[in-house]
Amino acid sequence: MLLPSLLALAPLLLSQGPTLQIGATHRLPSFGMGSKNHASVAANANGDLCVVWHAETGLGDQHLVEAIVYRRQGEGRWVTFPGDHFVLGDPSLGVYGPGRDTCIKPAVCALGDGSFVAVWPRFDRFTLDGRLEAQRIVVPHSFGSAIPPLRRLASPVVLDEALRPGDGGSMPGITAVADTEALVAYTHEVHRTPLATGEVLRDYALRLQRMDWSRAPGDPEFRKESLQLPDLVAADDAPDVPAEGGLVLPEVAVDEPGHVFLAFEEFRASGRTGSAHDAAVVLVSLLQTGSTLTVEDVLRFRGSDARRRQRRPQLSVLRGDGVERALLAWGDRAGPGLIHNRARWRRIELTPQGPVVTPLGWSPAPGSEDFHPFPVLLPAMELLLASRAFPLTRRLLIGDSAHGTLSELWTHPPYVLRPSAALLLPETWTTRPQRLLAVSYEGSPASAMNVRSVYLQVVRF
């Protein structure tokens, strides 16, 4: 059953040209030779869109990171021009030697000044030595035949020269803090224990780092501050087995007046005795530009089965609404087998008495599984996107917390994974009242589920 407010999600057309319209679906181009994965989308106040993702190069497990910008050209129309699709993380640089580099799992945000900032890890495919890289993309805004080119640095900025993402996950999270400032969260390996069997146990911590893009990357004030969270995972319950785990797969969001919501997994290697996996939220104070990052509170969310890992938490905030709150979503492994994956989401409100957590509804279907939930906090509406697996397809569903009902977002490929969404704010560039959402995801035809492309569409609701 369709929600009344989501009737406008019906398909208009499938387009692969340079112009994107509301309701159309674009399959994004790629410089890669194989599957494209882990797309992330951001929208700036001008209505421009930026999507980043990684793609297989065709050389083993090597990947490159690429981006595309769609510039708003009037109401309901976005255009990507020559030069607006480019490589961000190029493994052919050979930082770690010929054929050794790989660049993966990027994230992107829009700063208050209208530019975009993307981050991604680059590491040695064989040793896991790595570094965290970033790039700012400035979109000159103009209409007509003379379209100025994008501006970006000649080479990426290295944020962390000694990153060791390890096995626990290397996806960074990024959010805007101010007009020219961004905050990035990422996983860093802090300890390793080699075993006689050749296995290496790894422990992870999370790092937060602020960037001020009004400064030159070589300026000491460019990287303004960093914070490493202490490991919140207790020692393994089996005393004869060294601990392995830590804080991984972070997502970060900043709400006004400057509270940072930091979500992450508490990871423990599979098969460890008594291991438990939580999705957790840490509230980190960031009261004003230049203030100190300090941990305020920790909220933990245990899954339906405490022995199984809670996966990939995601956050959404809405600035300027006068309410200090965030939506949190994650994947709950409720039991053995694939049919036990469930989507969970919560509303977190900050009050003088402390955080208040409200569970939100999501209706599972018998015999199906739900993956990669992604929350979207809108004015007077809370949405959750997730991929639901059926026998031959994976469809993209949207849940509305007010109705507790699910609707299907039309997508061209029948096999859809990893949605990402960004709210557009048309009131900044049009007087027409409307709500627009840019949605990216990876998808593939049913006949080749492991060969994926990245898709983008803008929906009105």
N, C-alpha and C positions, 0 to 999 in steps of 0.2 A: 504494500500500500504506500502510495506516495504522500509525503507531507505536503500540505497546501503551500507552504512557503518554499518548497523545493521543486515545484512543477516546471520551473524554467530550466531544469537540468536536462531536458530532452535534447537529443542530438540535432545539430544543424548540418554539419558536413565534416568530412575528413579532408584536411588540407596539408600539403607538404611544401607550399610556396613560402615566400618571405613575409607574407602578411597573415597575422592571426586576428580572428574576429571572435567576439563573444559567442560561446557555444561550440566553436570549432575545435578540432583536435589536431595538434601538430606533432608529427614524429620528427624529433630533432635530429639534425645531421651529426655526423661524428667523423673524427679523424682516426678512430680505432678500427681494428680488423676483426673484432669479435663482439661479445656482449657488452652492453652499457648498463651500469648499475649505480646505486646510491645517489640518486638525484636529490638536489636541494634547491628550492626556489625562494626568492626574496623579491619584494616590491618596494619601490621608494615612493616618496610623497608626490612625485611628478607622475606616477602611474607607470613608470618603466619597470620591466621585469628582468631578472637575471637568474639563469639556471646553471648549476654546476653539477658535474658527475664524473665518474671515472669509466674508462673503456679499456678493453683488452687490446694490446698491441699486436698480438699474434705470436709473441715470443714467450712461451710458457706462461707463468703467472705474472708477467709484467703488465703494468697498467700505466696509462697517462690520465691526467686530469684536464678536462676541457670546460669551457663556459660559452654561453650564448646570451646576448642581450637583445631584448625586444623593446624598442622605443615606442612609447605611446605617440600615435599620430592621429589626433582627434578622438572623438568619443567611440568607444567600442572597437578600436583598431590599433594594432601593434605591428610594427615593422622591424625586421632585422635586416641590416644593410651589409654590404661587403666589408669584412673586417670585424663584424660584430660577433662572429664565431671564431674562437681561437683556443690555443692550448695554454693552460695555466701551468701545470706540472709536467715538464717534458723529461721523460726518463733518458732520452738520448744525451742529456748533459753529461752523464757518466760521472756523477759526483763520487760514487763508490767504485768506479771502474767500468769498463765497457760491458754492457749488457746486464749490469748488476742492479741498477736503479729501478724502483717502481714508485709510482705516485698514486695514492688511493684515497677514497672516502672523504671527499671534500664537504665543506659546509660554507654557507654564504649568508650575509646579512646586509641590510641597507642602513647606511648611516643617516643622521638627520640632515646632512647637507646634500643628500641625493646620490652620493656615490655608493658603490658596493665594495665589500671586503670579503674575500674568499680565503679560507685556510685549508691546508691539507698536509698530511705527513708524506715525506719522502724517506724511503729506507732501503737498505741493502737487502735484496731478496734472500741472501744466503746467511748473513750474520745477524740481521735485524737491527743493526746500528742504523740510526736515522736522525732526522731533523724535522722540525715543524716549519712550514713555509706559509707565506701570506702574500696577497696581492690586492691592491686597491684599483678599482675600475671606476673612472669618472665618466659620466654620460652627459656631454653637452646637450642641452635641450633646445631644439629649434624645430620649426616646421618649414615645409617648402622643399625646393629642389636641392638647396645647399645644406647637406647634412654633415656637420663636422664629425671627424672620427673620434672614437673612444680614446681616452688617455689612460695609460697605465705605465708602471715602471718598466724599464728594460729587462729587469730580472726580478724574481721574487725576493721578498724580505725573509730572512731566516730569523724566526722567533725563538727557537730553542735549538742550539747546535748539537746537543747530546741527547736527543730523544731516543728512547728505547721502548717502542710500543708493545713489543712482545706478543704473546698469544692472547692476552686478555681483551684485546680490542683496541683499535687505533682511530676510531672516529672522533674528531674534535667537534665541539659545539661552539657557536659564536653568536653574539648579540650586540646590538648597538647600545652604547651608554650615553652618548651625547652626539652633537653634530659631527664631530670628527673623531670620536673615540669608540673603540670596540673592546669587548671582553671575550677572550677565548678560553675554553676549558678543554683539557686534553689529558690522556693517560700517560703516565711516565713510570717505567720500571725502576724500582728503587732497590731491589735485592734479588739475588738468584742463588739457588742451592743446587749445585751439580750432584747427582746421585751416581752410585757405582754402576747402575744399569745404563747410564748414558742420558737418562732423562734429566731435564733441568726444570726445577720448580722456580716459579717467578712470583714476586710480590709487586703490587702496583699501588700507586698513589695518584691523586688528581692534582693538577696544577691549574691555576687561574692566572692569566696574564692580560694586562691592559695595554692597549696600543693607542697612541694619539697621532692620528694621521695629519694633523696640522704641523707636525714636526717632520723633519727629514728622517728617514730610517736610521741614519748614522748618529742622530742627535741622542745624547744620553736621556733626554726626556721622552723619546719616542716610546720606549717600553717603560711605562710609568711605575708599574708595581706588579708584583707577582705574589701568589700565595699557594703553598702546598698543603693540602688537607692531610691530616694524620690518617693512617690506616684505621678504619673503623671495624675491620673484620677481625674477630678474635682468633686466637690460635686454634689449630685443628683439634677436634675432640679426641683424636687418637694420638697419644703422646709420642708414639714411636714413628709417626709420619710427619715430616716437616710441613709447615703451613704453606699453602700456595693460594694466592688470590689477591684481593684488594678492590680498589675502586676503579671501575672501567665504564666505557661507553657513556660519557657525560653529555648532558644537554643543559643549556644555560639560557636564562631570560631575565631581563631587568624590568621591573615595574616601577612606576613612580610612587613615592618620591625617592626611589633608588635602592629598593631591596632587590637583591639578586636571588633568584630561585635556581638552584643547581641540583639537577636530578642525575642519578647514576645507578648502575648495578653494583651490588656487592658480589663479586665473582669468587667462586671457589671451584677448583678443578674438579671435573666429573670423577666420580668413583671414590672420593675421599670420605672416610667414615664420618657420619654425623654432619656432613656439610649442609648448610642452608643458604639460600640465595634470596636476598631482598632487593626490591626497588626502593630507593631512598631519596629523600629531598633534604638538602641542606640549605638553610636560609643564611645568606652572607650579606652583611650590611654594607651598603655603598651609598652613604647619605648624600654626598655631593662630590663634584669633581675634585680630585686630589685627596679625598678621604682615605682612610685605611680600611682594607678589607679584613673583616673579622667575622667569625662564625657565630651566629645567633642561636640557632636551633637545628635539630635534626629530627625529621619525621621519617619513620620506616614503614614500609608497606609489605607485609608478608603475604605470599601468595596462597592459593587454595591448598597446595601441597608444599609444606615447608622444606621438603627434601629436594625440590626442583627449582630451577633457576627462573627468576623473573627477568624478562628481557626488554631491552632497548626502551627505556623511559623517554618520553617526549613532553615538552612544555609549551604552553601558549599563554601570553599575557596580552592585555589591552591597555595601552597607556592613555592617559587623559580622561578616563572614565570616573575618576574620583574614588575608586575602590582598589585596595591593595589585595590582589588575588591572582591566582594562576590556575590553569587546568593542567593536570598531570595524567598521562596515559602510559600504559605499558602492557606487554604481553605476559599473560599468566599461564604458565605450564601447569595445568591442574591435575595431570596424571600421565601415565605412560602412553606412548603412541601419539600419532599426529592429531587425532580427533579431540584431544584435550587442550589444545591451545585456545585461550580465551582473551578477549580484550577487556581491560579494566581501565576506568578513569575516575578521577576525583577532582573536586573543586577545593582549592586551598585558599582560605581567606585569612588575612592578618588582622587581628583585632587587638585592642589594648590588653586583653586577657590572655592573648596567645593565639597561635594558629588554630583555625577551625576547619576540619576536613569533612566534606560531604561526599558520600559515594553517589555516583551517577549511573543511570541505567544503560545497559546494553544487552540486547536479547540474543543469546546464542541460538543457533539452529541445530537440531538433532543430527548427528552424523557429519557435521561440518567442523571446520576449524577457522579461527580468525587470527590474522597476522598483522604486524606492523601498525598498530593503532597510532593515529596522529590527531591531537586535539586542536581545535580552532575556537578561540574566544572572540566573540563578535559583540557588537552593541545589542543587548537584549536577546542574545542567542548563544548557546554553547553547542558546538558540533564535534563529532568524532568521526574520522575517516579510518577505515580498516579494510584490509583485503580478506575476503571470505572465500575459502576453498570449497568447491563443489566437485563432483566426480571428474568432470572434464574441463572445468574452468576455475579461474579465481577472479571474482568480481569485486569492484570497489563500492563499498557501502558507506552511507552516512547516517549517523545516529544523532537525534536531537534530544538533549537532556530534558526539555520541557514536555515533550510528547512521549518519550520513551519508545519511539517508533523508528524503524530503519527504512531508508530509501536507497535505491541503487543509482549511482552516478554513471551515466552512460560513458563507456570507454570503447575505443575502436578495437584494441586487441582483446581477445577473450581471456588472457592470462595476465593478471595485474598484480604487482607487488610494490611495496615501499612507497606509499603516498607521502607527499610533502605539500604544504599549502601556505599561501601568504595572502593576507587581507589587503585589498586595494582600498584606498580612501578617496573615492571620487569627489567628495566635498572640497578637496583641495584644488581640483582642476575642472569642475563642472557644477552647475546649479541643479542638475537633474538628480533627484533622489534615487539612489540605487545602491545595492550592496554587491560587490564583486569579489570573487575569490579566484586566485590563480592556483592551479593544482598541477603538480608534476608527479609522475610515477614511471615505473619501468614496466614494460609489457612485452608479450611475445605471442605469436600465433600458437594455436593448440598443437600444431604439428611439429613445433620446434621450441619447446618450453624453456630450453636452456640458452636460446639465442635471443637476447632481449635488446630492446631499444628504449630510449627515454621519450616520453610524451609530455606535452604541455597543453592545457586548455584553461580558458577563463570562463567562469560560469556566473550568471546573475541569479539571485534568489531573493 
